[in-house]
Amino acid sequence: MIAECYSALKKTKEAISYLTKAYEMNPLDVETCYQLAVNYFATKEMQKAIDFLKQAIAIDDKDSSLFSFLGEIYLRQKDFRLAENYLEKAILLDPNNEEAYMLLGDLRALQDMPEEAIPLYNKVLNITPYDIKTTFKLILAEYNAGNQEKAASLIKYLDNIISENNMSEIPDDNKADIAQAKNILETLRNILHNNLDEKI
């Protein structure tokens, strides 16, 4: 699709222009509404992104990804009530929607409820093992919940899976994060150093 090519090239204005014409021709096309939301999200025009996602949902209210995307936008806007509503709906529609679980975990972390974030992050890791970003979030949630030994254990585990010897265990789409992961892991060690020093 031409609009997707524009988006991939980060030419969001061109993508929006093309998609708007497609929308005018067929306003009931879910994919067009979704792609408009994606591009307006990229340009930080959140209300427009919300409007097109709601239009897409009005056409197809069984697509879990639409609800999780809308939940993400409300989470970024710190509208926790609406974020929670849409993310829980996304999970209800698709119990394997890992993005919705992760975002709901982020919501609980922001609400200073790490105990509730932990099982949500674990759910993501059950669906997608070796997900580096989620493992980082789980470490912080365990630490903030007072589970220092568990946090230390996870740091060792993460250090092990991103080592040269264990690269084969990591999915290809996660390997691009490895260099950044090593830097974040070192930062994480420094942040938690005082309380975890003897454990890691």
TORPA-4810 file (N, C-alpha, C, O; in nm, 3 decimals):
<nodes>
NODE_1_0.085_-0.119_0.000_0.000_0.000_0.000_0.089_0.124_0.000_0.188_0.131_0.073_M
NODE_2_0.052_0.222_-0.082_0.133_0.344_-0.096_0.147_0.415_0.038_0.256_0.461_0.074_I
NODE_3_0.037_0.425_0.112_0.040_0.496_0.241_0.138_0.431_0.337_0.207_0.501_0.412_A
NODE_4_0.145_0.299_0.337_0.238_0.229_0.425_0.382_0.255_0.385_0.470_0.263_0.471_E
NODE_5_0.407_0.270_0.258_0.543_0.305_0.211_0.582_0.443_0.261_0.693_0.464_0.308_C
NODE_6_0.488_0.538_0.250_0.514_0.673_0.302_0.543_0.667_0.452_0.636_0.731_0.501_Y
NODE_7_0.462_0.589_0.525_0.479_0.577_0.670_0.616_0.518_0.703_0.684_0.566_0.793_S
NODE_8_0.655_0.415_0.629_0.785_0.351_0.652_0.899_0.448_0.629_1.004_0.439_0.694_A
NODE_9_0.880_0.541_0.537_0.981_0.641_0.508_0.969_0.764_0.598_1.040_0.863_0.581_L
NODE_10_0.877_0.754_0.695_0.850_0.863_0.790_0.798_0.989_0.719_0.818_1.100_0.768_K
NODE_11_0.733_0.970_0.607_0.670_1.082_0.536_0.522_1.082_0.573_0.435_1.049_0.492_K
NODE_12_0.497_1.121_0.698_0.361_1.109_0.750_0.263_1.205_0.683_0.147_1.171_0.664_T
NODE_13_0.309_1.323_0.646_0.218_1.418_0.580_0.169_1.361_0.447_0.051_1.371_0.414_K
NODE_14_0.261_1.301_0.372_0.223_1.241_0.244_0.129_1.123_0.266_0.033_1.104_0.192_E
NODE_15_0.159_1.044_0.371_0.074_0.929_0.402_-0.066_0.975_0.439_-0.165_0.918_0.393_A
NODE_16_-0.075_1.079_0.522_-0.206_1.130_0.563_-0.284_1.183_0.444_-0.404_1.161_0.433_I
NODE_17_-0.214_1.253_0.356_-0.280_1.306_0.237_-0.337_1.194_0.151_-0.452_1.201_0.107_S
NODE_18_-0.259_1.091_0.129_-0.303_0.977_0.048_-0.419_0.906_0.116_-0.518_0.872_0.052_Y
NODE_19_-0.406_0.882_0.247_-0.508_0.809_0.322_-0.639_0.888_0.331_-0.748_0.831_0.330_L
NODE_20_-0.627_1.019_0.341_-0.747_1.103_0.349_-0.830_1.090_0.221_-0.952_1.085_0.226_T
NODE_21_-0.761_1.085_0.109_-0.832_1.067_-0.019_-0.900_0.929_-0.023_-1.013_0.915_-0.070_K
NODE_22_-0.828_0.829_0.026_-0.885_0.694_0.030_-1.005_0.690_0.125_-1.105_0.623_0.098_A
NODE_23_-0.995_0.763_0.236_-1.105_0.767_0.333_-1.228_0.836_0.274_-1.341_0.792_0.297_Y
NODE_24_-1.206_0.941_0.199_-1.318_1.013_0.137_-1.391_0.924_0.037_-1.512_0.937_0.018_E
NODE_25_-1.316_0.835_-0.027_-1.377_0.742_-0.122_-1.450_0.627_-0.052_-1.552_0.578_-0.101_M
NODE_26_-1.397_0.586_0.064_-1.458_0.475_0.136_-1.435_0.492_0.286_-1.340_0.437_0.341_N
NODE_27_-1.523_0.569_0.353_-1.506_0.595_0.497_-1.534_0.474_0.586_-1.515_0.480_0.707_P
NODE_28_-1.580_0.365_0.526_-1.610_0.244_0.606_-1.499_0.141_0.601_-1.518_0.027_0.645_L
NODE_29_-1.384_0.179_0.546_-1.271_0.085_0.540_-1.192_0.092_0.671_-1.133_0.195_0.703_D
NODE_30_-1.192_-0.017_0.745_-1.127_-0.020_0.876_-0.978_0.007_0.866_-0.923_0.082_0.947_V
NODE_31_-0.912_-0.054_0.769_-0.767_-0.039_0.755_-0.728_0.106_0.728_-0.627_0.154_0.780_E
NODE_32_-0.808_0.176_0.647_-0.779_0.317_0.619_-0.792_0.401_0.746_-0.707_0.485_0.774_T
NODE_33_-0.898_0.376_0.822_-0.915_0.448_0.949_-0.800_0.419_1.044_-0.749_0.509_1.111_C
NODE_34_-0.759_0.292_1.048_-0.649_0.252_1.136_-0.518_0.320_1.094_-0.446_0.373_1.179_Y
NODE_35_-0.488_0.319_0.965_-0.364_0.380_0.917_-0.364_0.531_0.938_-0.259_0.590_0.965_Q
NODE_36_-0.479_0.594_0.925_-0.487_0.738_0.956_-0.457_0.760_1.104_-0.386_0.854_1.139_L
NODE_37_-0.510_0.675_1.190_-0.482_0.686_1.333_-0.333_0.670_1.361_-0.276_0.745_1.440_A
NODE_38_-0.270_0.571_1.295_-0.127_0.546_1.313_-0.046_0.670_1.276_0.046_0.709_1.348_V
NODE_39_-0.080_0.731_1.165_-0.002_0.847_1.118_-0.030_0.973_1.200_0.060_1.053_1.224_N
NODE_40_-0.154_0.991_1.244_-0.182_1.105_1.332_-0.117_1.085_1.469_-0.077_1.182_1.534_Y
NODE_41_-0.107_0.961_1.512_-0.035_0.929_1.635_0.112_0.968_1.620_0.172_1.023_1.712_F
NODE_42_0.169_0.939_1.504_0.309_0.971_1.477_0.334_1.121_1.477_0.442_1.166_1.515_A
NODE_43_0.234_1.198_1.434_0.248_1.345_1.432_0.198_1.409_1.561_0.190_1.531_1.573_T
NODE_44_0.165_1.322_1.661_0.120_1.367_1.793_-0.013_1.443_1.788_-0.044_1.523_1.877_K
NODE_45_-0.091_1.417_1.685_-0.227_1.473_1.678_-0.322_1.368_1.736_-0.393_1.299_1.664_E
NODE_46_-0.320_1.361_1.869_-0.384_1.250_1.938_-0.536_1.247_1.922_-0.595_1.140_1.910_M
NODE_47_-0.599_1.363_1.923_-0.744_1.362_1.913_-0.789_1.308_1.778_-0.889_1.236_1.770_Q
NODE_48_-0.716_1.341_1.673_-0.750_1.288_1.541_-0.726_1.136_1.538_-0.805_1.062_1.479_K
NODE_49_-0.619_1.093_1.600_-0.593_0.948_1.607_-0.706_0.877_1.681_-0.753_0.772_1.639_A
NODE_50_-0.749_0.937_1.791_-0.859_0.880_1.869_-0.987_0.873_1.785_-1.056_0.772_1.784_I
NODE_51_-1.016_0.981_1.714_-1.138_0.986_1.634_-1.140_0.876_1.528_-1.243_0.811_1.507_D
NODE_52_-1.028_0.855_1.461_-1.025_0.753_1.355_-1.028_0.611_1.413_-1.084_0.520_1.353_F
NODE_53_-0.968_0.593_1.530_-0.975_0.461_1.594_-1.118_0.430_1.637_-1.165_0.317_1.623_L
NODE_54_-1.187_0.531_1.688_-1.326_0.510_1.727_-1.413_0.481_1.606_-1.508_0.402_1.614_K
NODE_55_-1.382_0.544_1.493_-1.455_0.513_1.370_-1.429_0.368_1.328_-1.521_0.297_1.286_Q
NODE_56_-1.304_0.326_1.339_-1.269_0.189_1.302_-1.341_0.089_1.392_-1.390_-0.014_1.346_A
NODE_57_-1.347_0.120_1.521_-1.415_0.031_1.617_-1.565_0.026_1.589_-1.628_-0.078_1.604_I
NODE_58_-1.621_0.139_1.548_-1.764_0.142_1.516_-1.795_0.049_1.398_-1.905_-0.004_1.387_A
NODE_59_-1.697_0.032_1.311_-1.713_-0.057_1.194_-1.685_-0.202_1.232_-1.756_-0.294_1.190_I
NODE_60_-1.579_-0.222_1.312_-1.538_-0.356_1.353_-1.504_-0.355_1.501_-1.394_-0.317_1.540_D
NODE_61_-1.600_-0.397_1.584_-1.579_-0.393_1.729_-1.526_-0.525_1.784_-1.535_-0.552_1.904_D
NODE_62_-1.470_-0.607_1.696_-1.412_-0.734_1.738_-1.260_-0.738_1.722_-1.197_-0.840_1.752_K
NODE_63_-1.202_-0.629_1.676_-1.058_-0.623_1.652_-0.987_-0.576_1.779_-0.991_-0.458_1.813_D
NODE_64_-0.923_-0.667_1.847_-0.857_-0.637_1.974_-0.750_-0.530_1.961_-0.733_-0.448_2.051_S
NODE_65_-0.677_-0.530_1.848_-0.566_-0.435_1.832_-0.614_-0.290_1.829_-0.541_-0.200_1.870_S
NODE_66_-0.735_-0.267_1.780_-0.789_-0.131_1.778_-0.810_-0.080_1.921_-0.780_0.036_1.952_L
NODE_67_-0.860_-0.167_2.006_-0.885_-0.129_2.146_-0.754_-0.107_2.222_-0.745_-0.014_2.303_F
NODE_68_-0.654_-0.192_2.196_-0.527_-0.174_2.267_-0.455_-0.047_2.222_-0.390_0.019_2.302_S
NODE_69_-0.467_-0.014_2.093_-0.406_0.110_2.043_-0.474_0.231_2.107_-0.407_0.326_2.148_F
NODE_70_-0.607_0.227_2.115_-0.679_0.337_2.178_-0.643_0.347_2.326_-0.629_0.456_2.380_L
NODE_71_-0.628_0.232_2.390_-0.586_0.231_2.530_-0.448_0.292_2.548_-0.423_0.362_2.646_G
NODE_72_-0.359_0.265_2.453_-0.224_0.323_2.460_-0.228_0.475_2.453_-0.156_0.543_2.526_E
NODE_73_-0.311_0.527_2.364_-0.321_0.673_2.351_-0.372_0.734_2.480_-0.316_0.833_2.528_I
NODE_74_-0.478_0.677_2.536_-0.531_0.731_2.661_-0.431_0.717_2.775_-0.426_0.801_2.864_Y
NODE_75_-0.350_0.610_2.773_-0.247_0.594_2.874_-0.144_0.706_2.862_-0.102_0.763_2.963_L
NODE_76_-0.104_0.738_2.740_-0.008_0.847_2.719_-0.066_0.981_2.763_0.008_1.070_2.806_R
NODE_77_-0.197_0.995_2.752_-0.263_1.118_2.795_-0.293_1.118_2.945_-0.348_1.214_2.999_Q
NODE_78_-0.255_1.006_3.011_-0.277_0.988_3.154_-0.426_0.989_3.191_-0.464_1.026_3.302_K
NODE_79_-0.508_0.947_3.097_-0.650_0.924_3.127_-0.661_0.775_3.163_-0.697_0.692_3.080_D
NODE_80_-0.628_0.745_3.288_-0.615_0.606_3.330_-0.746_0.528_3.324_-0.746_0.408_3.295_F
NODE_81_-0.857_0.594_3.351_-0.985_0.525_3.350_-1.018_0.473_3.210_-1.054_0.356_3.193_R
NODE_82_-1.007_0.561_3.110_-1.036_0.518_2.974_-0.931_0.420_2.923_-0.965_0.325_2.852_L
NODE_83_-0.805_0.442_2.959_-0.700_0.349_2.918_-0.731_0.209_2.970_-0.723_0.111_2.895_A
NODE_84_-0.768_0.200_3.096_-0.799_0.070_3.155_-0.918_0.005_3.086_-0.916_-0.115_3.057_E
NODE_85_-1.022_0.083_3.059_-1.142_0.030_2.993_-1.109_-0.034_2.859_-1.151_-0.145_2.829_N
NODE_86_-1.033_0.040_2.777_-1.003_-0.009_2.643_-0.904_-0.125_2.644_-0.915_-0.217_2.563_Y
NODE_87_-0.808_-0.121_2.735_-0.711_-0.231_2.742_-0.776_-0.360_2.791_-0.746_-0.468_2.741_L
NODE_88_-0.863_-0.348_2.888_-0.933_-0.467_2.937_-1.026_-0.523_2.829_-1.041_-0.645_2.817_E
NODE_89_-1.087_-0.436_2.751_-1.169_-0.481_2.640_-1.084_-0.554_2.536_-1.126_-0.656_2.481_K
NODE_90_-0.965_-0.502_2.510_-0.874_-0.566_2.415_-0.839_-0.708_2.460_-0.836_-0.800_2.379_A
NODE_91_-0.813_-0.724_2.589_-0.778_-0.856_2.644_-0.898_-0.950_2.640_-0.884_-1.070_2.614_I
NODE_92_-1.015_-0.895_2.665_-1.137_-0.976_2.659_-1.158_-1.031_2.518_-1.199_-1.146_2.501_L
NODE_93_-1.129_-0.948_2.418_-1.145_-0.991_2.279_-1.036_-1.088_2.237_-1.060_-1.180_2.158_L
NODE_94_-0.915_-1.068_2.290_-0.803_-1.155_2.253_-0.715_-1.179_2.376_-0.631_-1.095_2.408_D
NODE_95_-0.734_-1.291_2.445_-0.656_-1.321_2.565_-0.506_-1.333_2.541_-0.429_-1.343_2.636_P
NODE_96_-0.463_-1.333_2.415_-0.320_-1.339_2.382_-0.266_-1.207_2.328_-0.161_-1.204_2.265_N
NODE_97_-0.338_-1.098_2.353_-0.293_-0.967_2.308_-0.184_-0.917_2.404_-0.213_-0.850_2.503_N
NODE_98_-0.059_-0.950_2.373_0.052_-0.918_2.463_0.070_-0.768_2.481_0.108_-0.723_2.589_E
NODE_99_0.043_-0.691_2.375_0.057_-0.545_2.384_-0.038_-0.489_2.490_0.000_-0.400_2.567_E
NODE_100_-0.160_-0.540_2.494_-0.258_-0.492_2.591_-0.214_-0.526_2.734_-0.228_-0.444_2.824_A
NODE_101_-0.161_-0.648_2.753_-0.112_-0.685_2.886_0.003_-0.594_2.929_0.007_-0.549_3.044_Y
NODE_102_0.096_-0.568_2.837_0.210_-0.484_2.872_0.165_-0.342_2.907_0.212_-0.283_3.005_M
NODE_103_0.075_-0.286_2.826_0.027_-0.151_2.852_-0.051_-0.143_2.983_-0.041_-0.045_3.056_L
NODE_104_-0.129_-0.246_3.012_-0.202_-0.248_3.138_-0.104_-0.261_3.255_-0.127_-0.204_3.362_L
NODE_105_0.004_-0.335_3.234_0.110_-0.340_3.335_0.173_-0.204_3.356_0.198_-0.163_3.470_G
NODE_106_0.198_-0.132_3.246_0.253_0.004_3.256_0.158_0.096_3.333_0.201_0.179_3.413_D
NODE_107_0.029_0.078_3.307_-0.072_0.159_3.377_-0.064_0.133_3.528_-0.064_0.227_3.607_L
NODE_108_-0.058_0.006_3.566_-0.051_-0.027_3.709_0.079_0.027_3.771_0.080_0.071_3.886_R
NODE_109_0.188_0.022_3.695_0.315_0.076_3.746_0.303_0.227_3.768_0.351_0.279_3.869_A
NODE_110_0.238_0.296_3.675_0.220_0.441_3.689_0.128_0.475_3.805_0.138_0.582_3.865_L
NODE_111_0.038_0.384_3.837_-0.053_0.403_3.950_0.010_0.361_4.082_-0.057_0.356_4.186_Q
NODE_112_0.140_0.329_4.078_0.214_0.284_4.196_0.152_0.156_4.252_0.134_0.142_4.373_D
NODE_113_0.121_0.064_4.162_0.064_-0.066_4.199_0.149_-0.177_4.137_0.100_-0.254_4.054_M
NODE_114_0.277_-0.185_4.178_0.367_-0.283_4.115_0.322_-0.428_4.134_0.347_-0.513_4.048_P
NODE_115_0.254_-0.455_4.246_0.207_-0.593_4.269_0.109_-0.637_4.161_0.105_-0.755_4.125_E
NODE_116_0.031_-0.543_4.109_-0.063_-0.576_4.003_0.003_-0.572_3.865_-0.045_-0.637_3.772_E
NODE_117_0.112_-0.497_3.852_0.185_-0.493_3.725_0.259_-0.624_3.700_0.270_-0.669_3.586_A
NODE_118_0.309_-0.686_3.806_0.393_-0.806_3.793_0.324_-0.919_3.715_0.383_-0.970_3.620_I
NODE_119_0.202_-0.961_3.752_0.140_-1.071_3.676_0.109_-1.034_3.532_0.105_-1.121_3.445_P
NODE_120_0.088_-0.906_3.505_0.061_-0.862_3.368_0.188_-0.872_3.282_0.182_-0.917_3.168_L
NODE_121_0.301_-0.830_3.338_0.427_-0.844_3.265_0.463_-0.991_3.247_0.515_-1.031_3.143_Y
NODE_122_0.435_-1.072_3.348_0.462_-1.216_3.336_0.375_-1.278_3.228_0.418_-1.371_3.159_N
NODE_123_0.254_-1.227_3.213_0.165_-1.277_3.107_0.227_-1.252_2.970_0.223_-1.339_2.883_K
NODE_124_0.286_-1.132_2.952_0.354_-1.101_2.826_0.467_-1.200_2.801_0.482_-1.251_2.690_V
NODE_125_0.545_-1.226_2.905_0.660_-1.316_2.890_0.617_-1.461_2.869_0.692_-1.539_2.810_L
NODE_126_0.499_-1.497_2.916_0.446_-1.630_2.886_0.412_-1.644_2.738_0.427_-1.750_2.678_N
NODE_127_0.366_-1.532_2.680_0.328_-1.532_2.538_0.452_-1.516_2.451_0.467_-1.584_2.349_I
NODE_128_0.542_-1.426_2.492_0.664_-1.398_2.416_0.786_-1.406_2.509_0.831_-1.305_2.562_T
NODE_129_0.839_-1.526_2.529_0.957_-1.539_2.616_1.076_-1.457_2.561_1.086_-1.433_2.441_P
NODE_130_1.163_-1.416_2.651_1.284_-1.341_2.617_1.255_-1.201_2.562_1.339_-1.143_2.495_Y
NODE_131_1.136_-1.147_2.592_1.109_-1.010_2.551_1.186_-0.917_2.644_1.156_-0.907_2.763_D
NODE_132_1.285_-0.849_2.588_1.379_-0.774_2.670_1.314_-0.656_2.742_1.334_-0.637_2.862_I
NODE_133_1.237_-0.576_2.669_1.176_-0.457_2.729_1.083_-0.494_2.843_1.082_-0.428_2.947_K
NODE_134_1.005_-0.601_2.823_0.912_-0.642_2.928_0.987_-0.693_3.049_0.944_-0.672_3.163_T
NODE_135_1.100_-0.762_3.026_1.179_-0.812_3.138_1.235_-0.696_3.221_1.239_-0.703_3.343_T
NODE_136_1.278_-0.588_3.154_1.323_-0.469_3.227_1.210_-0.416_3.316_1.232_-0.384_3.433_F
NODE_137_1.092_-0.407_3.259_0.978_-0.354_3.334_0.944_-0.444_3.452_0.907_-0.396_3.559_K
NODE_138_0.956_-0.574_3.431_0.928_-0.669_3.538_1.030_-0.654_3.651_0.994_-0.663_3.769_L
NODE_139_1.155_-0.633_3.617_1.259_-0.613_3.719_1.224_-0.494_3.808_1.230_-0.503_3.931_I
NODE_140_1.187_-0.383_3.745_1.153_-0.263_3.821_1.028_-0.284_3.905_1.021_-0.236_4.019_L
NODE_141_0.929_-0.355_3.850_0.806_-0.381_3.925_0.836_-0.469_4.047_0.785_-0.443_4.156_A
NODE_142_0.917_-0.572_4.029_0.953_-0.659_4.142_1.028_-0.579_4.249_1.002_-0.593_4.368_E
NODE_143_1.121_-0.496_4.204_1.199_-0.413_4.298_1.107_-0.318_4.375_1.117_-0.307_4.497_Y
NODE_144_1.017_-0.251_4.302_0.927_-0.155_4.367_0.824_-0.222_4.457_0.769_-0.159_4.547_N
NODE_145_0.799_-0.350_4.431_0.707_-0.426_4.517_0.778_-0.481_4.640_0.717_-0.545_4.725_A
NODE_146_0.909_-0.455_4.649_0.986_-0.501_4.765_1.045_-0.640_4.747_1.099_-0.697_4.842_G
NODE_147_1.035_-0.694_4.627_1.088_-0.828_4.601_1.231_-0.817_4.547_1.257_-0.842_4.429_N
NODE_148_1.323_-0.780_4.635_1.459_-0.750_4.592_1.532_-0.873_4.539_1.606_-0.865_4.441_Q
NODE_149_1.512_-0.986_4.604_1.581_-1.107_4.558_1.531_-1.148_4.419_1.609_-1.193_4.335_E
NODE_150_1.402_-1.133_4.396_1.347_-1.166_4.265_1.401_-1.071_4.159_1.434_-1.113_4.048_K
NODE_151_1.411_-0.941_4.193_1.466_-0.843_4.099_1.610_-0.877_4.065_1.651_-0.870_3.949_A
NODE_152_1.688_-0.914_4.167_1.828_-0.950_4.145_1.839_-1.074_4.057_1.925_-1.082_3.970_A
NODE_153_1.750_-1.171_4.081_1.750_-1.294_4.002_1.719_-1.265_3.855_1.778_-1.324_3.765_S
NODE_154_1.626_-1.174_3.834_1.587_-1.138_3.697_1.700_-1.064_3.625_1.719_-1.080_3.505_L
NODE_155_1.775_-0.982_3.700_1.889_-0.912_3.640_1.992_-1.015_3.591_2.045_-1.002_3.481_I
NODE_156_2.019_-1.115_3.673_2.112_-1.221_3.633_2.060_-1.296_3.511_2.134_-1.328_3.418_K
NODE_157_1.930_-1.324_3.514_1.867_-1.396_3.402_1.878_-1.315_3.273_1.913_-1.369_3.168_Y
NODE_158_1.848_-1.184_3.283_1.854_-1.099_3.165_1.997_-1.087_3.114_2.021_-1.088_2.994_L
NODE_159_2.090_-1.074_3.206_2.231_-1.066_3.168_2.272_-1.191_3.092_2.350_-1.185_2.997_D
NODE_160_2.219_-1.303_3.134_2.252_-1.431_3.071_2.194_-1.441_2.930_2.263_-1.484_2.838_N
NODE_161_2.066_-1.403_2.913_2.005_-1.423_2.781_2.054_-1.325_2.675_2.039_-1.350_2.556_I
NODE_162_2.112_-1.211_2.719_2.165_-1.119_2.618_2.315_-1.138_2.596_2.378_-1.062_2.522_I
NODE_163_2.370_-1.239_2.661_2.512_-1.267_2.641_2.532_-1.333_2.504_2.438_-1.385_2.445_S
NODE_164_2.653_-1.329_2.457_2.687_-1.385_2.327_2.644_-1.531_2.314_2.602_-1.575_2.207_E
NODE_165_2.655_-1.604_2.422_2.628_-1.747_2.418_2.481_-1.782_2.405_2.446_-1.895_2.371_N
NODE_166_2.394_-1.684_2.433_2.251_-1.714_2.435_2.172_-1.636_2.332_2.049_-1.631_2.339_N
NODE_167_2.239_-1.575_2.237_2.171_-1.496_2.134_2.069_-1.579_2.056_1.969_-1.526_2.009_M
NODE_168_2.095_-1.708_2.041_2.006_-1.793_1.963_1.869_-1.807_2.028_1.772_-1.842_1.960_S
NODE_169_1.860_-1.780_2.158_1.733_-1.795_2.227_1.641_-1.674_2.202_1.521_-1.682_2.228_E
NODE_170_1.696_-1.566_2.154_1.619_-1.443_2.140_1.560_-1.433_1.999_1.632_-1.453_1.901_I
NODE_171_1.430_-1.403_1.988_1.369_-1.389_1.856_1.439_-1.281_1.774_1.492_-1.185_1.829_P
NODE_172_1.440_-1.298_1.642_1.510_-1.204_1.554_1.463_-1.061_1.572_1.545_-0.969_1.570_D
NODE_173_1.331_-1.041_1.591_1.281_-0.904_1.603_1.318_-0.840_1.736_1.293_-0.722_1.756_D
NODE_174_1.379_-0.917_1.827_1.426_-0.862_1.954_1.576_-0.834_1.951_1.626_-0.760_2.036_N
NODE_175_1.647_-0.892_1.854_1.793_-0.881_1.855_1.842_-0.739_1.829_1.953_-0.704_1.867_K
NODE_176_1.760_-0.658_1.764_1.798_-0.519_1.739_1.808_-0.441_1.870_1.872_-0.336_1.875_A
NODE_177_1.746_-0.493_1.977_1.747_-0.424_2.105_1.868_-0.459_2.191_1.886_-0.402_2.298_D
NODE_178_1.951_-0.552_2.146_2.055_-0.606_2.232_2.155_-0.501_2.279_2.184_-0.492_2.398_I
NODE_179_2.208_-0.421_2.187_2.307_-0.320_2.226_2.248_-0.223_2.326_2.310_-0.189_2.427_A
NODE_180_2.126_-0.179_2.297_2.059_-0.087_2.389_2.032_-0.158_2.522_2.042_-0.097_2.629_Q
NODE_181_1.998_-0.285_2.514_1.966_-0.361_2.634_2.086_-0.368_2.728_2.071_-0.356_2.849_A
NODE_182_2.204_-0.388_2.672_2.324_-0.397_2.755_2.348_-0.265_2.829_2.387_-0.265_2.946_K
NODE_183_2.326_-0.154_2.759_2.343_-0.024_2.823_2.240_-0.001_2.934_2.272_0.048_3.041_N
NODE_184_2.114_-0.040_2.904_2.008_-0.021_3.003_2.031_-0.112_3.124_2.006_-0.073_3.238_I
NODE_185_2.079_-0.233_3.097_2.106_-0.326_3.207_2.211_-0.270_3.302_2.198_-0.281_3.423_L
NODE_186_2.314_-0.208_3.245_2.418_-0.147_3.329_2.360_-0.030_3.409_2.392_-0.013_3.526_E
NODE_187_2.274_0.050_3.343_2.209_0.161_3.412_2.121_0.109_3.525_2.118_0.164_3.635_T
NODE_188_2.049_0.001_3.495_1.960_-0.059_3.595_2.040_-0.107_3.715_1.999_-0.088_3.830_L
NODE_189_2.153_-0.170_3.690_2.240_-0.214_3.799_2.281_-0.095_3.887_2.280_-0.104_4.010_R
NODE_190_2.316_0.016_3.822_2.359_0.134_3.896_2.246_0.193_3.979_2.266_0.235_4.093_N
NODE_191_2.127_0.196_3.921_2.011_0.252_3.991_1.978_0.170_4.116_1.949_0.225_4.223_I
NODE_192_1.983_0.037_4.100_1.943_-0.051_4.210_2.061_-0.096_4.294_2.048_-0.182_4.381_L
NODE_193_2.176_-0.039_4.266_2.304_-0.088_4.323_2.301_-0.099_4.476_2.339_-0.202_4.531_H
NODE_194_2.256_0.006_4.544_2.267_0.008_4.690_2.196_-0.109_4.758_2.249_-0.169_4.851_N
NODE_195_2.077_-0.140_4.709_1.999_-0.245_4.774_2.024_-0.385_4.718_1.998_-0.485_4.785_N
NODE_196_2.073_-0.391_4.596_2.090_-0.522_4.531_2.236_-0.564_4.519_2.266_-0.671_4.467_L
NODE_197_2.326_-0.479_4.565_2.468_-0.501_4.542_2.515_-0.640_4.582_2.594_-0.702_4.511_D
NODE_198_2.467_-0.689_4.694_2.513_-0.817_4.742_2.445_-0.933_4.671_2.487_-1.048_4.686_E
NODE_199_2.342_-0.904_4.594_2.264_-1.011_4.533_2.293_-1.030_4.385_2.258_-1.133_4.328_K
NODE_200_2.361_-0.928_4.321_2.382_-0.939_4.175_2.530_-0.941_4.143_2.567_-0.950_4.025_I
</nodes>
